[in-house]
Amino acid sequence: MKEINIADIIEKKRHEKGLTQEDLAKYIGVSKASVSKWETGQSYPDITFLPQLATLFNISIDELMGYKPKMSREDIRKLYLKLSADFASKPFDEVLESCRDITKKYFSCFPLLFQIGALLVNNSTVSGDREKMLSVIAEAKELFIRVKNESDDAELVQLALNMEAVCALMMGNPNEVIELLEGTKRKIISTEALLASAYQMTGKLQEAKSVLQVSIYQYLVSIFGALTDYLLLCADIPEQFEKTYKRANDIAEAFDLRNLHPAVLMKFYIIAAQGYMMLGNKERALEILEEYANLATGNIYPLELKGDDYFYLLDKWIEELDLGSAMPRSEKIIRRSMADGVINNPAFAALADEIRFRMVVEKLKNNCREN
């Protein structure tokens, strides 16, 4: 965090100009003692002197004051990860207040506001109270709306619009989501293939491979997520449900999602188990929940974005992401949510007396305690 630092700026710029304190004092029309106090931080220049000083040093008034209303990407990342860890270890209201203080201080730093909004959404359930959770989501939604309306970064604006819709859905307002997103449908235009071809034509084979690996990885995660969401909608047509499950499972095995991206596989298992419960197939639901528990308690930690022996050119792209390889929630909260997804899921209430289900629950509870 950067505070107003006009004292150091005046001294530094005065030296760069080759001026003495007396020279500066004469130019502004004050005493040498006044300039000395400015540079030692004992007092600040009168506000009417700021334009003169900024003009003399050929800088903006913000630069003169040393005030930085924006944070670097790296600072935002560090702050996000710190606050994410705080949500897992400190009182919820205390961390929430810290988030509010930061947004007030950097209200014009739109990348930061977006990440604070995402942080609030990702940790809203930690509050332990539904009314408070909805209030926090509404607070995050206002941040996304500000980013959408005020930022000049087209990509960030689109992301903010999507997160505004996420908040509306979490708040139980589906019609608002439809109103926000229905007119934003776009044709799929892949620039990656063009860029890769251009790299190849200029002899940059490694860059071409990297572009396409990143593209394949992103589309893989996207299509697997869509298949997972579609799966539950198919529970009213058993045949379609089985087809969708098989195709998604084939993709998971083909790309080794168990090791590449276990988090997306976890959601798939939960949805599949819920679907089989809706179809009245308890045995299949239990089998999948056992797979879920084995994965959740397996060697997947620390959870992070990463490549593998197929996606071996992702490192640079991952490093350039807002959070780098880190997950949007702390590992402690992730493990807890993995357990809650089964233990507190009403879809599995009918399994409460099953020995196999109780073993799954105990395994997940122990996984929470290990962290």
N, C-alpha and C positions, 0 to 999 in steps of 0.2 A: 504494500500500500504506500502511495506517495502523498506526502503532505505538502502544504505550501512551503516553498524553500527559496524565497526571494533573496534572502541574505547572501547565500552562496552564489546565486546567479548574478547578482549585482557585482560582487567582488570578482567573479570569474570574467564577466564581460568587460568590466573596467580594465582589468589587466590585459585582455585580448586587444583592447583599443589603445593600450599604452597610455592610459590616463591615470593621474593621481587622484586621491580623494578630493583634493582641493580643486582640480580641473573639473571633476564631476559636479562638485558643489556649485561652482561658478556657473556651469551650464544650466543647472536646474534652478539656481537662485536660492540656495539654502546654505547653511554653514557647513564647514568641513566636519564639525562634530556630529551633525545630523547624518551625514554620509557614513561616518564611522559607526554610528549606532545602527544604521540600516544593515551594515555588513556584519555586525556582531550579533544581530538579532535582538537588540535591546528595544528597537522600535521599527515600525514599518513606514514607508513613504506615504505621504498623503495620497489619496486616490487620484487627485487631479494631476499628480506627477507621473502616474503610470504610463500614459501615452507618450510623454516626453522621453522617459527612460527606454521604453520599447522602441521608439523611433531611433534614438541614439544608437542602440545596440542592434538595430535591424532585426528584431524578433517580435513575436506576438506577445500580447499581455499575458496570455496563459503560460507561454514559455518563460517570460520574465518572472512570473510568480512561482515557477517550478511546479505548477499544478498539472497533474496528469489525470484527466477524468477517464482515461481508458487503461485497460490492463493488457499486457501481452498475452498471447495464446498460452505460453508456458506458465505464466503466473495464474491464469484462469484454471489451467489444468491442475496445478498444485493446490489451489484454493478449493476446487471441487473435491479432490480426493481427500483433503483434510476435513472438509465439512461432511463428506460422506462417512468417513471414519467416526466423526463426532456424533452423527446420528445413531451410530451403533453403540456408542459408549457413554454418551452424556444425556441429560434430560432433554426430551424433545423440544420443549418450549424454549430452552436456553439456546439451542442450536438454531431454532427457527428465528429467534430474535437476532442472532448474529447474521443470518441471511438477510433479514430486513435492513439491518444497519448497512450492510455492504451494498445492497441495491440502492439505498438512498445516496450513498457516497458516489456510486458509479452509475447513476441513472441514465447516462448517455453512452455507456459502453454496452452496446447491444449484444455482442457475443457473450459477454458476462451475464447479462440479464437472461439470455436464452438458457445458459447453463444453470443458473440459479433456479429458473423455472423447471428445468428438467430434473434438477436435484430434488426439488420439492415434490414433484410428481412421483419420482422413484422411491421417495422415503415417506410419502404421505401416510401409508398404512402403519408406520412405526408409532404414530400418535396413539394408537390403541383405542381410538374413539371415532366412530363413524362421522359424527357431526364435525369434529375437528378435522378429520381427513378431508371431508368435502370443502371445508373452509380453506384449507391449505391448497387444495386443487384449484379452487376459485382464485386464490391469490396468484398461483402460478399462471393461470389462464390470463390474468391481467398483464403479467409480464410478457407473455407471448403476443398478446394483442399490441402492446407498445412496440415490441420489436417489429411486428408485421407492418405497423402503420408508420414507423419512424425510420427504420433502417434503410439504407440505400444498397444493401447487399442482397441481390436477387435470390441467391441460394439460401441465405439466412431467413429471408422473408418467407420463402416456401416452407422451410423447416418449421418456422414459427406458426404458420398457418396449420400445418399438420398437427403440431403439438396442441394448438388451440382446439382442434377437433378431438384430439385424444382426451383433453380435459372435459370437453362437453359430453363425450361418451361416458366417461367415468362419473360424471355428475348426473347421468340418466337423462340426457337431452339429445336423443337420436335425431330428431328433426333439425336441430341446430347443426349437427354434423353433416346431414344431407345438404343443408343450405350452404354450408361452408365449402364442401368438397365436390358437390355434384357437377358444378360447372368447370372444374379444374382438370377434367380428364384430358390426357394428352396422348398422342400417338407415340409409340415406342420408337425413338430415334437413337440408334447407337452410334456415338461418336468414337467409341473405343476401337472399332474395327478400322475406321478411317485413319485414326491416329497410329494404330499399329502398322497399317500398310505404309504410312508415310515414314515411320521409323525404319521399317524394313527396306524401303527403297533408298534410304540414305545410309544404309549399312549399319544401323543401330539395332541389331538383332535382339540384344538383351533388353533394351527399352521396349521393343515391340512385345516381347514375351511378358514383361512386367505389366504392361497395360492390359493385356488380355487375361493374365492371371487374376489381376484385381477385378476385372469385369466379370470373369467366371465366378469368382468367390462371392461377389455381391449378388449376382443373379441367383446363385445357388442358395444363399441364405434367404433371399426374397421368395423364391419359388417354394422352398421348403416351408417357410412361414405361411405362405398362402395355402399350401396343401394342408397344413396343420389346422388352420382356421376353417378350411372347407370341410375337413373331415367331420367335425361335429355337426355341421349342417346336413350331412348325409345320413345321419342316424335314423332318419325316417324311411330310408331306402337301403336295407341291409346289403344288397348287392353292390350298390354304389359306394357304400361305406367300406366294404372289403376291398374293392378296386382301389379306392383312394389310399387306404391304409397300406396296401401292398406297394403301390407306386412310390409313396413317400418313404416307406421302409427300404425299398430298393435303392433310392437315392441316398439315404443315410448310410447304407452299407457301401455303396459304390464310392462315396467320397469320405468314408470313415469319419462321420460326424461325431462319433463317440469320443474320438481324440481331437479332431479338428475344432469342433464347436459344440461341446456337450450341452451348453445352455439351451440351444434351440431344440436339441433332442429331448431334453427334460420336458419342455412344454408339449412336445408331440406325444410323449408317453402318457402324460396326464390326460390330454384330450382323448387319446385313443382309449384309455381305461374308462373314462366317463362315457364314451360312445358305446363301448361294449356293455356297460351297466344299463344304458338306455335300451340296448337290444336284448337285455335279459341274460347275457352271457357272463355270469360271475366268474367262471373258471378262466376265461380269456382275460378278463379285467384283472384278476389276481396275478396272472402270469406277467402282464405288462407292468403292474405295480411292483412286482419283484424285480423286474429289469430296471425300473425307475430307481428303486432303492439301492440296487447294486451300483448303478451309475453315480447316484448322488453321494454314495459313501466310498466311491472308488478313488483311483489316483488321478483326479482331475483338477486338483488344487495346486497352486492358486489359479482360479479361473481368470483367463485373460484371452484377448484376441491374439491369434498366432497362426502361422502357416504350418506346413508339414513338408514331407518329402515330395509332394506334388505341387503344392502352393509354396514354392521356395523363394519367391521374389516379392513377398508381401511386406517385408520389414519396413521399408521406407514409407510405403503408403500408410501402414499402421501408425508409425511414429508421427505422421502428419495429421492424424485424426485429432479431434479436440481433446479427447481423453487418452490418446495413445492406445496402448494395449489394455488399459484398465477397464473393468466393468463399471457400469453406472451406479451400482450399489456396493456397499462394503461386503466382504465375504461373510462376515458374521450375519448380516441381514439376509443375504442370499441363502445361506444354509437354513436359517430359520424359516424363510418363505418356502423352501423346498419341503420342509416338514409340514408346514401349515397347509400346503397345497394338497396334501393327502389327509392329514389328521382332521382338519377343519373343513373338509370338502363334503357338503351334504350328498353329493353324488355317490359317495362311498359309505354312507350311513348303514346301508343294508349288509355291509361286510364286517360290521363291528364285532360280531361273535366268531368270525372265522379266525382260526389259529394263524393261518398264513398272513392274514391282514394284520393281526396284532404283532407278528414278528417284523413286518414291514415298518409299522409305526415305531416299534422300539428301536429299530435300526436307524431310522431317521432322527429320532430323538437323541440317540447317542451321537449322531453326526453333528448335531447342534452343540452338544456339550464339548466336543473335541476342539471347537474353535474358541 
